[in-house]
Amino acid sequence: MLPQAVAAVAEGMARWANPSSPHAEGRAARAALEDARSRIAAAYGWAHETVLTSGASESLYIGLRRSMAERVLITAVEHDSVLRHAEGAQVLPVLADGTLNLDALRAAIGPCVLLCVQRTNSETGVIQPIEAIGQIVREAGGILLVDAAQMPVRTSAAVLRYADLVAVSAHKRGGPPGIGALFVRSFATLMPMGGQEKGYRAGTENLPGALGFAAAVEIPDDMDRIYKLRWRLETALEGAKIVGAENSRSPLIGSYRMPGVSSAAQLIRFDMAGFAVSAGSACSSGSMRPSHVLSAMGWSEPALREVVRVSFGRETTEAEVDAFAALWREIATDARAA
């Protein structure tokens, strides 16, 4: 969490009143909540409705389960939460580079059909062609739900132009966990489900979380520096297979295969040296099961069990990147010798 977000959450914790209470303290809390809502939307450039949620997973649940869509489509590389929430949905294939097969989308989309697509894949960092996807969905009269949890603030004009629903999460941007938002172009696409958030969510509003979220997204990301860090690492990973290298990728995520060394063995060595990496997205890596994302991209055993996922952030340094690369080379050399 950014220090500005920590301070904002602490400020919110000092407010005892429920934002839905009619008394003076409640009205003051409501004013603070609505100010935070406006600031969050403005930071992302969203000019329509904003429903505050407990995070991107809940936002996706609302979009998938409470939309007016008659059918739901998802891609084969969506986040685990989408796979759980979209039971019965038609799964569309992706190409070897991880992007949606647009011919398959054209054949499946239609009026009142919702497509859920992750703008930036949480395992590989591959960025979907939202401009092309959005045009297809809009021309067919469909509904586009974009999982933008991994999307840096202020970076995707295509999402703002074509998405009907957008799920975002505070903790991906240096804000607190347990708060997110669903951006809604028109409430006509959703069925009401609760007494709060204009009737589209149940439960007491999380004012401290909203204040922390607003504070975090107003701090700009230095994406140029992070791009340089990822380039520095990838030029130093001798013998690595870079997942999605042929496509546009987020600088915040890198996914790399070390031939001949299992992900589990790599994680042990990296963890012992103080490096926090994973074998997939954080929500599913604990299971160590094969990645459904890499499987959908055509990877087979044992290759898909030899991949680790690396994240880059505001606090990542060149020294950390160089040390990781040095250990990578040491592990790979030890494997070859064995």
C-alpha positions in Angstrom: 0.0 0.0 0.0 1.1 3.5 -0.8 1.6 5.7 2.3 -1.0 8.1 1.0 -3.5 5.2 0.9 -2.6 4.1 4.4 -3.2 7.7 5.7 -6.5 7.9 3.9 -7.7 4.5 5.3 -6.7 5.7 8.8 -8.7 8.9 8.3 -11.7 6.8 7.3 -11.3 4.5 10.3 -11.7 7.6 12.5 -15.2 8.2 11.1 -17.7 6.1 13.1 -20.8 6.9 11.1 -22.5 4.7 8.5 -22.7 6.6 5.2 -26.3 5.6 4.8 -27.4 7.1 8.2 -29.6 10.2 8.0 -28.0 12.1 10.9 -25.3 14.8 10.4 -22.4 12.4 11.0 -23.9 10.0 8.5 -24.3 12.7 5.9 -20.7 13.8 6.4 -19.6 10.2 5.8 -21.8 10.0 2.7 -20.3 13.2 1.3 -16.8 11.7 1.9 -17.8 8.4 0.2 -19.3 10.2 -2.9 -16.2 12.3 -3.2 -14.0 9.2 -3.1 -16.3 7.6 -5.7 -15.9 10.6 -8.0 -12.1 10.7 -7.6 -11.8 6.9 -8.4 -13.9 7.3 -11.6 -12.0 10.4 -12.6 -8.6 8.7 -12.2 -9.6 6.0 -14.6 -11.3 8.5 -16.9 -14.7 6.9 -16.4 -17.6 9.3 -17.0 -20.6 7.0 -16.2 -21.8 5.1 -13.2 -19.5 3.6 -10.5 -20.5 0.8 -8.0 -18.1 0.3 -5.2 -17.5 -3.4 -4.3 -15.2 -5.6 -2.3 -12.8 -6.0 -5.2 -12.5 -7.1 -8.8 -13.8 -10.6 -8.1 -17.1 -9.3 -6.7 -17.3 -6.8 -9.6 -16.9 -9.6 -12.0 -19.6 -11.6 -10.2 -22.1 -8.8 -10.5 -21.3 -8.3 -14.1 -21.5 -12.0 -15.0 -24.5 -13.0 -12.8 -26.6 -9.9 -12.6 -26.4 -8.6 -16.2 -29.4 -8.6 -18.6 -27.5 -10.8 -21.0 -29.2 -13.9 -22.3 -25.9 -15.8 -22.8 -22.3 -15.4 -21.5 -19.0 -15.8 -23.3 -15.6 -16.0 -21.7 -12.1 -16.6 -23.0 -10.1 -19.7 -22.1 -7.5 -17.6 -20.3 -9.7 -15.7 -17.8 -9.0 -15.3 -14.1 -10.0 -18.2 -11.8 -12.8 -16.0 -10.3 -14.4 -15.7 -13.8 -14.2 -19.5 -14.3 -16.0 -20.0 -11.0 -18.7 -17.3 -11.5 -19.4 -18.1 -15.2 -20.6 -21.6 -14.9 -22.3 -22.7 -18.1 -20.7 -19.9 -20.2 -19.4 -20.7 -23.6 -15.6 -20.7 -23.6 -13.8 -19.1 -26.6 -10.4 -20.2 -27.6 -7.3 -18.1 -27.8 -4.4 -18.0 -30.2 -0.9 -19.3 -29.4 0.1 -15.7 -28.3 -2.7 -15.7 -25.7 -5.1 -13.3 -27.5 -8.7 -14.0 -28.2 -9.5 -15.8 -31.5 -11.6 -13.1 -33.1 -13.1 -15.4 -35.7 -14.5 -17.5 -32.8 -15.9 -14.3 -31.2 -17.6 -13.3 -34.4 -19.3 -16.7 -34.7 -20.5 -16.6 -31.0 -21.5 -13.0 -30.3 -24.9 -11.6 -30.8 -27.5 -9.3 -29.4 -27.8 -9.5 -25.6 -24.8 -11.7 -25.4 -22.1 -10.7 -22.8 -18.4 -11.3 -23.4 -16.1 -11.2 -20.4 -12.4 -10.6 -21.2 -9.4 -9.8 -19.1 -7.7 -6.8 -20.6 -4.3 -7.8 -19.1 -3.8 -11.4 -18.3 -2.8 -11.9 -14.6 -0.4 -14.7 -15.4 1.3 -13.7 -18.6 0.8 -10.0 -18.8 -0.6 -10.4 -22.4 -2.8 -7.5 -23.4 -6.0 -8.3 -25.4 -6.8 -6.3 -28.5 -9.7 -4.5 -26.8 -10.2 -2.1 -29.8 -10.9 -5.0 -32.2 -12.9 -7.0 -29.6 -15.0 -3.9 -28.7 -15.9 -3.2 -32.3 -17.1 -6.7 -32.9 -19.2 -6.8 -29.7 -20.7 -3.4 -30.3 -21.6 -4.1 -33.9 -23.3 -7.3 -32.8 -25.3 -5.6 -30.1 -23.6 -7.5 -27.3 -22.3 -6.4 -23.9 -18.6 -6.1 -23.1 -17.4 -6.8 -19.5 -13.7 -6.0 -19.1 -11.6 -7.4 -16.2 -9.2 -4.4 -15.8 -7.8 -5.3 -12.4 -4.3 -5.5 -13.9 -4.7 -2.4 -16.0 -2.6 0.7 -15.0 -4.7 3.8 -14.5 -5.2 6.1 -17.5 -3.8 3.7 -20.1 -6.6 2.2 -22.2 -8.7 4.5 -24.3 -10.3 1.4 -26.0 -11.7 0.2 -22.6 -13.3 3.5 -22.0 -14.7 3.6 -25.5 -16.1 0.1 -25.8 -16.6 -1.5 -22.4 -20.1 -1.6 -20.9 -18.9 -2.9 -17.6 -15.3 -2.7 -16.1 -14.0 -4.4 -13.0 -11.1 -2.8 -11.1 -9.4 -3.4 -7.8 -7.6 -1.1 -5.4 -4.8 -3.3 -4.2 -3.4 -3.7 -7.7 -2.8 0.1 -7.7 -1.3 0.5 -4.2 -4.6 0.8 -2.4 -6.0 -1.3 0.4 -7.3 -4.9 -0.1 -11.1 -5.5 0.1 -12.2 -2.6 -2.1 -12.8 -2.3 -5.8 -15.3 -1.0 -8.3 -17.6 -1.9 -11.2 -17.8 0.8 -13.7 -21.2 0.7 -15.5 -22.0 2.5 -18.7 -25.7 2.1 -18.1 -27.6 0.6 -15.2 -30.0 -0.8 -17.9 -27.6 -3.7 -18.4 -27.8 -4.8 -14.7 -30.5 -6.2 -12.4 -30.7 -4.6 -8.9 -29.6 -6.9 -6.1 -29.2 -4.9 -2.8 -30.1 -2.0 -0.7 -26.8 0.0 -1.1 -24.9 1.4 -4.1 -28.1 2.6 -5.8 -29.6 -0.8 -5.3 -26.8 -2.8 -7.0 -25.0 -4.1 -4.0 -25.9 -5.2 -0.5 -23.9 -4.4 2.7 -22.5 -1.4 4.6 -20.3 0.9 2.5 -16.6 0.6 3.1 -15.7 4.2 3.6 -12.1 3.7 4.8 -11.4 1.4 1.8 -13.0 3.9 -0.6 -10.8 6.7 0.7 -7.7 4.6 0.4 -8.6 3.5 -3.1 -9.1 7.2 -4.2 -5.8 8.2 -2.7 -3.9 5.4 -4.4 -5.2 5.9 -7.9 -4.3 9.6 -7.8 -0.6 8.7 -7.5 0.7 8.2 -11.1 2.6 5.0 -12.1 6.1 5.5 -13.6 5.5 2.9 -16.3 8.5 3.9 -18.4 10.8 2.9 -15.5 9.0 -0.4 -15.0 9.2 -1.2 -18.8 13.0 -0.7 -18.5 13.2 -3.0 -15.5 11.4 -5.8 -17.3 13.6 -5.3 -20.4 16.7 -5.4 -18.1 15.6 -8.7 -16.6 14.5 -10.3 -19.9 17.8 -9.5 -21.6 19.6 -11.2 -18.7 17.6 -14.4 -18.5 19.8 -16.7 -20.5 17.9 -19.6 -22.1 14.5 -18.5 -20.8 11.3 -18.9 -22.8 9.4 -15.6 -22.4 5.6 -16.3 -22.4 3.8 -14.0 -24.8 6.9 -12.4 -26.0 5.4 -12.0 -29.5 2.5 -9.9 -28.2 1.9 -6.6 -26.3 2.4 -7.2 -22.6 2.0 -5.3 -19.4 5.4 -4.2 -17.9 4.0 -5.2 -14.5 4.0 -8.9 -15.2 6.5 -11.3 -16.7 6.2 -15.1 -17.1 9.2 -17.2 -17.9 10.0 -20.8 -18.5 13.3 -22.4 -17.3 13.6 -25.6 -19.3 14.4 -28.7 -17.2 13.5 -27.1 -13.8 10.1 -27.4 -12.3 8.2 -24.4 -11.1 8.1 -25.9 -7.6 11.9 -26.3 -7.5 12.4 -22.8 -8.8 10.1 -21.3 -6.2 12.0 -23.0 -3.4 15.3 -21.6 -4.5 13.9 -18.1 -5.2 12.1 -18.0 -1.9 15.1 -19.0 0.1 17.0 -16.1 -1.5 14.2 -13.7 -0.6 12.5 -13.4 -4.0 8.6 -13.4 -3.9 7.5 -15.0 -7.2 4.8 -17.5 -8.0 3.8 -20.2 -10.5 0.7 -18.5 -11.7 -1.7 -15.7 -10.6 -1.6 -15.2 -6.8 -5.2 -16.4 -6.4 -4.4 -19.9 -7.7 -0.7 -20.4 -7.4 -1.0 -22.1 -4.0 -2.5 -25.2 -5.6 0.4 -25.8 -8.0 -2.0 -27.2 -10.5 -1.1 -26.8 -14.2 -1.9 -23.4 -15.5 -5.2 -23.3 -17.5 -3.8 -20.1 -19.2 -0.7 -21.8 -20.6 -2.8 -24.9 -21.5 -5.1 -22.7 -23.6 -2.1 -21.2 -25.3 -1.1 -24.6 -26.5 1.6 -25.4 -23.9 2.0 -29.0 -22.9 3.7 -30.9 -20.1 6.4 -30.6 -18.8 6.8 -27.1 -20.3 3.9 -25.5 -18.5 5.2 -26.8 -15.2 8.5 -25.0 -15.7 7.1 -21.4 -15.7 7.3 -18.8 -13.0 5.5 -15.5 -12.8 7.4 -12.3 -11.8 5.8 -9.0 -10.9 7.3 -5.5 -11.1 6.2 -2.5 -9.1 7.0 0.9 -7.8 9.5 -0.4 -5.3 11.3 -2.8 -7.6 15.0 -1.8 -8.1 17.6 -2.5 -10.7 19.7 -4.3 -8.0 16.8 -6.7 -7.3 16.4 -7.4 -11.0 20.1 -8.1 -11.4 20.2 -10.4 -8.3 17.2 -12.3 -9.5 18.7 -12.8 -13.0 22.0 -14.0 -11.4 20.1 -16.6 -9.3 18.1 -17.6 -12.4 21.4 -18.3 -14.3 22.8 -20.2 -11.3 19.7 -22.4 -11.0 19.7 -23.1 -14.7 23.4 -24.0 -14.7 23.0 -26.3 -11.7 20.2 -28.1 -13.6 22.3 -28.5 -16.7 25.2 -29.9 -14.6 22.9 -32.4 -12.9 
